[in-house]
């Protein structure tokens, strides 16, 4: 079972010729599985494409149709590319019976891909492997492909991605190598910044400011009276509980004044 990769995605736009159409089941007439073939002008290794789509007006065999949706491919030589289509674009202005039909539709256009995933290997010769997973047909599906960073002045200052880093790329699928993994020519890339380690400064105990220290040395009238011995007598000159209070001290002051 494939484990979901957080924050990963892989979307493609592919205009391909339909070679077969299979309905999933008699009770699901809208669910189609289209078979297509992806060819590369610079590679002899074609890729079988299975596109899952829901439609009431399915295209016909030998018609060129553009699909937009999520793409999965594990990089295996024997596994077909899976596209879980969210939209289908047809080209009704072109007549299928026209001998020049293929010149009037976008056949042979490269498959465009926009993907966010995790770098699986460090760059070697400006090539790294990007991987992740997408959801389709009730399960998680893996995608893996090589990204080639062109060695041109535009990319001269680009920091090369490192293993474990999350990146978003946009490019075109232009071939596959002998192992079966698809290769993407880079058009744009966004590197996710790594979180910097947090530097914590140990807390130091606070010290009172000089102003606060001066205030703490001030004494109230009650304290002054206690130091002079006045607080030992109550309002009538006798000791009592009221002598230690502010009211008692004021009474003592009033008695002494008279």
C-alpha positions as CSV (number, residue, x, y, z in Angstrom):
1,X,0.0,0.0,0.0
2,X,1.3,3.4,-1.0
3,X,1.7,6.0,1.8
4,X,0.4,9.4,1.0
5,X,3.1,12.1,0.6
6,X,2.1,15.3,2.3
7,X,1.6,18.4,0.0
8,X,2.5,16.5,-3.2
9,X,0.8,16.9,-6.5
10,X,1.3,16.1,-10.2
11,X,-0.8,17.6,-12.9
12,X,-0.4,17.1,-16.7
13,X,-1.9,18.5,-19.9
14,X,-1.7,15.9,-22.6
15,X,-3.1,15.9,-26.2
16,X,-2.9,12.4,-27.5
17,X,-4.5,10.0,-30.0
18,X,-7.1,7.6,-28.6
19,X,-6.4,4.0,-29.5
20,X,-9.0,2.2,-27.4
21,X,-11.9,2.9,-25.1
22,X,-13.2,0.6,-22.3
23,X,-16.3,1.2,-20.2
24,X,-15.6,0.3,-16.5
25,X,-18.9,-1.6,-16.1
26,X,-22.4,-1.8,-17.5
27,X,-23.8,0.0,-14.5
28,X,-21.2,2.8,-14.8
29,X,-21.6,4.0,-18.5
30,X,-19.9,7.3,-17.7
31,X,-16.7,5.8,-16.4
32,X,-14.2,5.3,-19.3
33,X,-10.7,4.0,-19.6
34,X,-9.0,5.4,-22.6
35,X,-5.8,3.9,-24.0
36,X,-3.3,6.2,-25.7
37,X,0.4,6.1,-26.7
38,X,2.9,8.8,-25.8
39,X,5.8,9.0,-28.3
40,X,9.0,11.1,-28.1
41,X,10.8,12.5,-31.1
42,X,14.2,11.9,-29.5
43,X,13.5,8.4,-28.0
44,X,12.4,5.0,-29.3
45,X,10.8,4.2,-26.0
46,X,7.1,4.9,-26.2
47,X,4.8,5.1,-23.1
48,X,1.4,3.5,-22.9
49,X,-1.1,5.9,-21.2
50,X,-4.2,4.9,-19.4
51,X,-6.6,7.8,-18.8
52,X,-9.5,7.5,-16.4
53,X,-12.4,9.9,-17.2
54,X,-16.1,10.4,-16.6
55,X,-18.1,11.7,-19.6
56,X,-21.5,11.4,-21.2
57,X,-20.1,12.2,-24.6
58,X,-16.9,10.1,-25.0
59,X,-14.5,10.8,-27.9
60,X,-14.1,8.1,-30.5
61,X,-11.1,6.0,-31.4
62,X,-8.5,7.7,-33.6
63,X,-9.5,11.1,-32.3
64,X,-7.0,13.4,-30.7
65,X,-8.2,14.6,-27.3
66,X,-6.5,16.7,-24.6
67,X,-6.8,15.6,-21.0
68,X,-6.0,17.6,-17.9
69,X,-5.7,15.8,-14.6
70,X,-3.4,14.1,-12.1
71,X,-0.6,11.8,-13.3
72,X,1.0,8.8,-11.7
73,X,4.0,6.8,-13.0
74,X,6.4,4.8,-10.7
75,X,9.3,4.9,-13.2
76,X,9.0,1.3,-14.1
77,X,9.6,0.3,-17.7
78,X,6.5,-2.0,-17.8
79,X,4.0,0.2,-16.0
80,X,1.8,2.6,-18.1
81,X,1.3,6.2,-17.2
82,X,-2.0,6.8,-15.4
83,X,-3.9,10.0,-15.9
84,X,-7.0,10.7,-13.7
85,X,-8.7,13.3,-15.8
86,X,-10.7,16.2,-14.5
87,X,-11.5,17.7,-17.9
88,X,-11.5,16.6,-21.5
89,X,-10.9,19.0,-24.5
90,X,-11.9,18.0,-28.0
91,X,-11.2,19.8,-31.3
92,X,-14.6,19.7,-33.2
93,X,-13.3,22.0,-36.0
94,X,-11.2,19.2,-37.4
95,X,-12.9,16.5,-39.5
96,X,-11.8,13.0,-38.6
97,X,-12.4,11.9,-42.3
98,X,-10.1,14.7,-43.5
99,X,-6.8,13.3,-44.8
100,X,-5.0,16.3,-43.2
101,X,-6.7,15.8,-39.8
102,X,-3.5,15.3,-37.8
103,X,-2.2,18.7,-39.1
104,X,-5.2,20.5,-37.7
105,X,-5.1,19.2,-34.1
106,X,-2.3,19.6,-31.5
107,X,-0.9,16.1,-32.0
108,X,2.7,15.6,-31.1
109,X,2.7,18.4,-28.6
110,X,4.8,17.7,-25.5
111,X,3.0,16.7,-22.3
112,X,3.2,19.6,-19.9
113,X,3.6,18.8,-16.2
114,X,3.3,20.9,-13.0
115,X,4.3,19.0,-9.9
116,X,5.2,19.4,-6.2
117,X,7.2,16.7,-4.6
118,X,10.2,15.7,-2.6
119,X,13.7,15.4,-4.0
120,X,14.8,11.8,-3.7
121,X,18.4,12.2,-4.8
122,X,21.0,15.0,-4.9
123,X,21.8,16.5,-8.3
124,X,24.2,14.5,-10.5
125,X,25.1,16.2,-13.8
126,X,22.2,18.7,-13.1
127,X,19.6,15.9,-12.9
128,X,17.6,14.9,-9.8
129,X,14.6,12.6,-9.1
130,X,11.4,14.0,-7.8
131,X,8.8,11.8,-6.2
132,X,5.4,11.9,-4.4
133,X,1.9,10.5,-4.6
134,X,-1.5,11.5,-5.8
135,X,-5.0,10.1,-5.2
136,X,-6.9,8.3,-7.9
137,X,-9.4,5.4,-8.2
138,X,-9.7,5.2,-4.5
139,X,-6.1,4.8,-3.6
140,X,-2.7,6.5,-3.5
141,X,-0.6,6.3,-6.7
142,X,3.2,7.0,-6.9
143,X,4.8,9.4,-9.3
144,X,8.6,9.6,-10.0
145,X,10.5,11.3,-12.8
146,X,13.8,12.9,-13.5
147,X,14.2,16.6,-13.7
148,X,16.9,18.1,-15.9
149,X,18.1,21.6,-15.1
150,X,19.5,23.1,-18.4
151,X,23.1,24.4,-18.2
152,X,22.3,27.9,-19.5
153,X,22.9,31.4,-18.1
154,X,19.3,31.5,-16.9
155,X,19.9,28.7,-14.4
156,X,23.5,29.7,-13.5
157,X,22.6,31.1,-10.1
158,X,20.0,28.5,-9.2
159,X,20.9,26.6,-6.0
160,X,20.8,22.9,-6.9
161,X,18.1,21.0,-5.0
162,X,19.2,18.6,-2.3
163,X,17.8,15.3,-1.1
164,X,14.7,15.7,1.1
165,X,13.9,19.2,-0.1
166,X,10.3,20.0,-1.3
167,X,10.2,21.7,-4.7
168,X,7.6,22.7,-7.3
169,X,8.5,22.3,-10.9
170,X,6.9,23.1,-14.3
171,X,8.2,21.6,-17.5
172,X,7.6,19.1,-20.3
173,X,8.0,15.4,-20.5
174,X,10.5,14.9,-23.4
175,X,11.6,11.3,-23.0
176,X,12.4,8.3,-20.8
177,X,15.6,6.5,-20.1
178,X,16.5,2.8,-20.4
179,X,15.1,2.0,-16.9
180,X,11.7,3.4,-17.8
181,X,11.7,6.6,-15.7
182,X,10.2,9.7,-17.4
183,X,12.5,12.7,-17.9
184,X,11.2,16.3,-17.6
185,X,12.9,19.3,-19.2
186,X,12.6,22.2,-16.6
187,X,10.8,25.4,-17.5
188,X,10.4,26.8,-14.0
189,X,11.2,25.7,-10.4
190,X,10.4,26.9,-6.9
191,X,12.5,25.8,-4.0
192,X,11.0,25.6,-0.6
193,X,13.2,27.3,2.0
194,X,14.5,25.0,4.7
195,X,13.6,26.0,8.3
196,X,16.5,27.7,10.1
197,X,17.4,26.3,13.5
198,X,15.9,28.4,16.3
199,X,18.5,30.1,18.5
200,X,17.2,30.4,22.0
201,X,18.9,32.9,24.4
202,X,18.8,31.8,28.1
203,X,16.6,34.0,30.2
204,X,18.4,36.1,32.8
205,X,16.7,37.1,36.1
206,X,15.5,40.6,35.9
207,X,17.1,43.3,38.2
208,X,15.1,46.2,39.5
209,X,15.8,49.5,37.9
210,X,17.5,52.2,40.0
211,X,14.2,54.1,40.1
212,X,12.4,51.1,41.5
213,X,15.2,50.5,44.0
214,X,14.9,54.0,45.3
215,X,11.2,53.7,45.7
216,X,11.6,50.6,47.8
217,X,13.7,52.5,50.3
218,X,11.0,55.0,51.0
219,X,9.2,54.6,54.4
220,X,5.6,55.5,55.2
221,X,4.4,57.6,58.0
222,X,3.4,54.5,59.9
223,X,6.9,53.1,59.6
224,X,8.4,56.4,60.8
225,X,6.1,56.5,63.8
226,X,6.9,52.9,64.7
227,X,10.6,53.7,64.6
228,X,10.0,56.7,66.9
229,X,8.1,54.6,69.4
230,X,4.7,56.3,68.8
231,X,3.1,53.1,67.6
232,X,3.6,51.5,71.1
233,X,0.7,53.6,72.4
234,X,-2.9,53.6,71.4
235,X,-5.2,56.7,71.0
236,X,-5.6,57.0,74.8
237,X,-1.9,56.4,75.5
238,X,-2.4,52.7,76.2
239,X,-1.2,49.9,74.0
240,X,-3.7,48.2,71.8
241,X,-4.4,46.6,68.5
242,X,-5.3,50.0,66.9
243,X,-1.8,51.4,67.6
244,X,-0.3,49.5,64.7
245,X,-2.8,50.8,62.2
246,X,-2.8,54.0,60.2
247,X,-6.0,55.2,62.1
248,X,-4.3,54.6,65.4
249,X,-1.2,56.5,64.3
250,X,-3.3,59.5,63.2
251,X,-5.1,59.5,66.5
252,X,-1.8,59.5,68.3
253,X,-0.7,62.4,66.2
254,X,-3.9,64.3,67.1
255,X,-3.4,63.6,70.8
256,X,0.1,64.8,70.8
257,X,-0.9,67.9,68.9
258,X,-3.4,68.9,71.6
